[in-house]
Amino acid sequence: MKRPPARPRLRSPLGLAAILFLGLGPVFVARMFAQQPGTETPAYRIWTSADGREIEAAMIDGTDQSVTLRLKDGRRYELPLEKLSPADRERVAEALRQAALDRRRELGLTEGPYAAHLTGEWEKMTAEDGLRFHFFAGKNLKAGRQYPLCVYLHGSSNTGSNLEKREPGANGFAAPEVYEANPSIVIAPEAPEGTRAFKAIAPRLLALIDHLTAHLPVDRDRLYVTGYSMGGRGAWALLLADGQRFAAAAPVAGPFENGDELSRLPAIPLWLHFGELDRAEEFRALAAKLQALNPRFRSTEWPGADHTGFHSKVARDPAFYEWLFAQRRGAPAAEAE
């Protein structure tokens, strides 16, 4: 009488450690072996099970009930969150929250509070807290890309103007020759009537920036702030309020009025512009101090210019935009400059 043929043995590429980590039964293991390795190249890290065992894998998908992990050989498995350590369960939850935010940002080009304003024309808008602002973004921004956010702050004469005025420094970002080479999202907030300094509304400006970056595909490593006169002072104020979020700043004719706080400025690329006939000694002293503190600082003194005679020239200077759009938060100094 012939003996029945031996059943083939399953040889797991996971190894015993992976199977023990999972606590998997043979049916699940056999199903997993039939899967084909994917093509993703995710980041691998050590995952810890609820009872302390460890395995090296990468998260490639997840829900509020389970996570899909991938081993380095390409095999995948789905694991109930209850089998993970509390720290890894929180890591999965944070990854899902971030994915949802990223999805909302990408969809912001076609839906959400700004979609109807992506017209390639300046739009007048009002933030949730009542702050008015000019908004500009091209109508052909592409899905799958991220764009710089440029913040321009006006001089005192435009305070409370009901969005009836817009300065050359704002318009320059939307000029065809600039925008074609550097598509971006541009805002020019208006200080409410009675506001003496943008410092007084810095939290509202930062809240507006937060709202934009939450609903549009903004490259959060390319946030730029500039402004003229009162707006230049406002640029300094935003750097003091939350400087680490900005990639670069360019105050124009805007003095830094509290020298005791100079060392609090972030060591990011800065370009100060001032006129030869506009408090030049004060600006030169400021430039010397900043140069000593920050090797990524530069300044330009415009010959023969008073307080109002040159900021439109800055707005038309191709070198200004070439420098600004080259800056990226966290980039090495040599690369940024």
GIHURA-V812123 format. One record per run of one state. SS is the DSSP state (A for helix, B for strand, O for the rest). FROM is the first residue (numbers start at 0). LEN is the number of residues. If there is no record, write none. Layout:
ss->(SS;SS)
from->(FROM;FROM)
len->(LEN;LEN)
//
This chain:
ss->(O;A;O;A;O;B;O;B;O;B;O;B;A;B;O;A;O;A;O;B;O;B;O;B;O;A;O;A;O;A;O;B;O;A;O;B;O;A;O;B;O;A;O;B;O;A;O;B;O;A;O;A;O;A;O)
from->(0;14;22;25;33;44;49;53;62;65;70;75;80;83;84;85;107;114;117;122;126;131;137;146;153;155;158;167;174;175;179;183;189;197;215;217;228;229;245;247;252;258;264;268;275;279;293;296;302;310;315;317;326;332;336)
len->(14;8;3;8;11;5;4;9;3;5;5;5;3;1;1;22;7;3;5;4;5;6;9;7;2;3;9;7;1;4;4;6;8;18;2;11;1;16;2;5;6;6;4;7;4;14;3;6;8;5;2;9;6;4;1)
//
